[in-house]
Amino acid sequence: MSERVVLAYSGGLDTSVAIPYLAERTGGEVVAVAVDVGQGGEDLEAIRKRALACGAAEAVVVDAREEFAADFCVPALQANALYMDRYPLLSALSRPLIVKHLVAAAERFGGTAVAHGCTGKGNDQVRFEAGLSALNPGLKVIAPARDFAWTRDKAIEYAESRGLPIDVSSKSPYSIDQNLWGRAVETGFLEDIWNGPVEDVYDYTADPAVQRDPDEVVITFRSGVPVALDGRELTPFQLIDELNRRAGAQGVGRIDMVEDRLVGIKSREVYEAPAAIALITAHMELENVTVERDLARFKRGVDQRWGELVYDGLWFSPLKHALDAFIAESQKHVSGDIRMTLHGGRAVVTGRRSDSSLYSHSLATYDTGDTFDQSLARGFVELFSLPSKMSAARDRRTRD
């Protein structure tokens, strides 16, 4: 039986050229797998037909938008996942989902190898290959751009020489990756970190400096899962999709940062994540209302480590699975409504309510009706301060 290579297929130049190239190099057949994670653009049927026209033996297209939202975006939201406190992991979240479907296709079609279009400079090669190692370590990996020094110029020349049905005339100055959770832009003039981004960099968000009326939204959560927008029950995909439009129209979610890549270099990245930033902001505020203090303090460290693991491509790792269990337990009481104003590039919380709230007006108020017994505070402060008091006395004795 000849080798069968399962290719992560986007429908663009590089992966379209990879179909005949891999067939020639391996002497086998190529199975193209395209996964829709809400990236927009062409419909799945057009992508499937292009893969077959480029020589694929089989072409599989998967509408994974609902799966991506429910099983990947929602866990990231519950973890308040922001790598380096800013990046909501939009590309990192899609890779393990794609890997899952690549492995399924390999099992279905008898694939012996998996190919991806990642370079040796980025994080995605690790995310793909670490995921493949966890789900099916027997699969070989082929990475033409990394392993065979496959450049865009070579790809264009190859496509033209074989008359492949793809447009090679246009070239964006940027490298772009996008999905339901956001959009990532890099390269071109952005590689000079002194250069500010211009408006044509952006697509998911409107210019926040343009005057417009604010948009008020109420987001409902149940056990940390967003379930309704302004009282309308929606699936996670539907809710994120609508909030992308509404928050994006207000310029919410623009991020310009220099990021620590897993491979050891620093990279300038421009992100747009309107729904992600709005939802994480809302979710964090609801946790402030419903999660007990020590649990909340500990969870902040768990959230950071969870985000680092996902960024590093370890979605399927034992530690990440263990942290998932902790986060799930922490979300039991994270239910309620958050009211936000979307305006001028910001998502600002203006109201919160929850049947699971730990906030007590009678304890917090300084007005009539205060039930907090302030006479207890004196002894509490003395006991709380005692270790520091004893340590300071010891230091004074040993200094003299």
CORNOR-V789772 format. One line per field, one symbol per residue. ss: DSSP state (@ for helix, = for strand, . for the rest). phi: phi as a letter, one per 40 degrees, with the letter a starting at -180 (. if undefined). psi: psi as a letter, one per 20 degrees, with the letter a starting at -180 (. if undefined). A space follows every 50 residues. Layout:
ss = ???
phi = ???
psi = ???
This chain:
ss = ...=====....@@@@@@@@@@@@@@..========.......@@@@@@@ @@@....======.@@@@@@@@@@@@@@....=...=..@@@@@@@@@@@ @@@@@@@@@...===........@@@@@@@@@@@@....===.@@@@... .@@@@@@@@@@@............=====..=====.@@@@.......@@ @.............========..=====..==..@@@@@@@@@@@@@.. ...=======.....=======.@@@@@@@@@@@@@@@@@..@@@@@@@@ @@@@@@@@@@@......@@@@@@@@@@@@@.....========..===== ===.......@@@@.........@@@@@@@@@@@@@@@@@@@@@@@@@@.
phi = .ccbbcbcbbgcdcccccccccccccgbbbbcbbbcbgcggccccccccc cccchccabbbbcbccccccbbccdccccfcbcfgaccgcccccccccdd ccccccccbgcbabbbcccccbccdccccccccccaccccbbbdcccbfc bcdccccccccbgccbcbccaccbbbbaadcibbbaggcccccccccccc ccbcbccccccaccbbbbbbbbfgbcbabfgccbcdcccccccdcccccb gcgcbbacbcccchbcbcbbbbaccdcccccccccccdcbbcdccccccd ccdccdccccdcgbdccdcccccdcccdcccdbcbibbcbbbafgbbbcb aaaacbcccbcccccbcdhcbccccccdcdcccccddccccccdcccccc
psi = prqppopopiiagghghhghghgghijaqpopoppokkiabqrhhhgghg ghhijphqppppnkggggghiggghhghjloopkjgpkkgghhhghgggg hghghghgjkqiqpqrjqriirhhhggghhgghhhniipqppnghghjlo rgghggggghhjlqmqojhqoqiqpppqahiappprabiiioihpqqrhi hqhiqroiipprqrppqpppqoljppiqokippqrgggggghhggghhij jpjppoqpqoqhiirqppqpqpmgggggggggghhhhhhipqghggghhh hggghghggggjjlhjqggghghggggghijhjmqaqppqpoqkjqoppi qqqpijqjpohhhhqjapjpjpnihihghgggghigghggghgghhgih.
